[in-house]
Amino acid sequence: MPKQLISTAQAAEMLGVRPQTMRIWRVKGCGPKYVRYGGTRGKVFYHPDEIQSWLVMRTYDSTSEESARRRVA
């Protein structure tokens, strides 16, 4: 595993959520991008830059900006 990748538990800690939340987000396709090693049953890792990008995409100046972005998506 490349040293810059972090585990699901570490990513969850960075985001202040439970590891189970990260798993749910993966199933729904709404969380940060991830890397899976070892096939469909392999371990999942995250790159910290992907987590940061995911957070930036969810950063708003106001609730009206958030609402406008959600209507477009």
C-alpha positions as CSV (number, residue, x, y, z in Angstrom):
1,M,0.0,0.0,0.0
2,P,1.4,3.4,-0.9
3,K,2.2,5.4,2.2
4,Q,0.0,8.4,1.3
5,L,-3.2,6.3,1.5
6,I,-5.2,6.0,4.7
7,S,-7.6,3.4,6.0
8,T,-11.4,3.8,6.2
9,A,-11.1,4.3,10.0
10,Q,-8.5,7.1,9.5
11,A,-10.6,8.8,6.8
12,A,-13.7,8.5,9.1
13,E,-11.8,10.1,11.9
14,M,-10.6,13.0,9.6
15,L,-14.3,13.7,8.7
16,G,-15.7,13.2,12.1
17,V,-17.9,10.3,11.2
18,R,-18.0,6.6,12.0
19,P,-16.3,4.0,9.6
20,Q,-19.8,2.6,9.0
21,T,-20.8,5.9,7.5
22,M,-17.9,5.8,5.1
23,R,-19.1,2.3,4.0
24,I,-22.7,3.6,3.5
25,W,-21.4,6.5,1.5
26,R,-19.4,4.1,-0.7
27,V,-22.5,2.0,-1.4
28,K,-24.5,5.1,-2.2
29,G,-21.7,6.7,-4.2
30,C,-21.8,10.0,-2.3
31,G,-18.6,9.9,-0.3
32,P,-15.0,10.7,-1.2
33,K,-13.3,8.6,-4.0
34,Y,-11.5,5.5,-2.7
35,V,-9.1,2.9,-3.8
36,R,-9.7,-0.9,-3.3
37,Y,-6.8,-3.3,-3.2
38,G,-7.4,-7.1,-3.6
39,G,-10.5,-7.4,-5.7
40,T,-14.1,-6.9,-4.7
41,R,-13.5,-8.1,-1.2
42,G,-10.2,-6.3,-0.8
43,K,-9.3,-3.5,1.6
44,V,-10.4,0.1,1.0
45,F,-8.1,3.1,1.3
46,Y,-8.5,6.8,0.7
47,H,-6.1,9.4,-0.5
48,P,-6.1,12.5,1.7
49,D,-6.2,14.8,-1.3
50,E,-9.5,13.1,-2.4
51,I,-11.0,13.7,1.0
52,Q,-9.9,17.4,0.8
53,S,-11.4,17.7,-2.7
54,W,-14.7,16.2,-1.5
55,L,-14.8,18.6,1.3
56,V,-14.2,21.6,-1.0
57,M,-17.0,20.5,-3.2
58,R,-19.3,20.7,-0.1
59,T,-18.2,24.1,1.1
60,Y,-20.7,27.0,0.7
61,D,-20.8,30.7,1.5
62,S,-24.5,30.6,2.3
63,T,-27.5,28.4,2.4
64,S,-28.8,30.0,-0.8
65,E,-25.6,28.9,-2.6
66,E,-26.1,25.4,-1.3
67,S,-29.7,25.3,-2.4
68,A,-28.8,26.6,-5.9
69,R,-26.0,24.0,-6.3
70,R,-28.3,21.2,-5.2
71,R,-31.0,22.3,-7.8
72,V,-28.4,22.1,-10.6
73,A,-27.1,18.7,-9.5
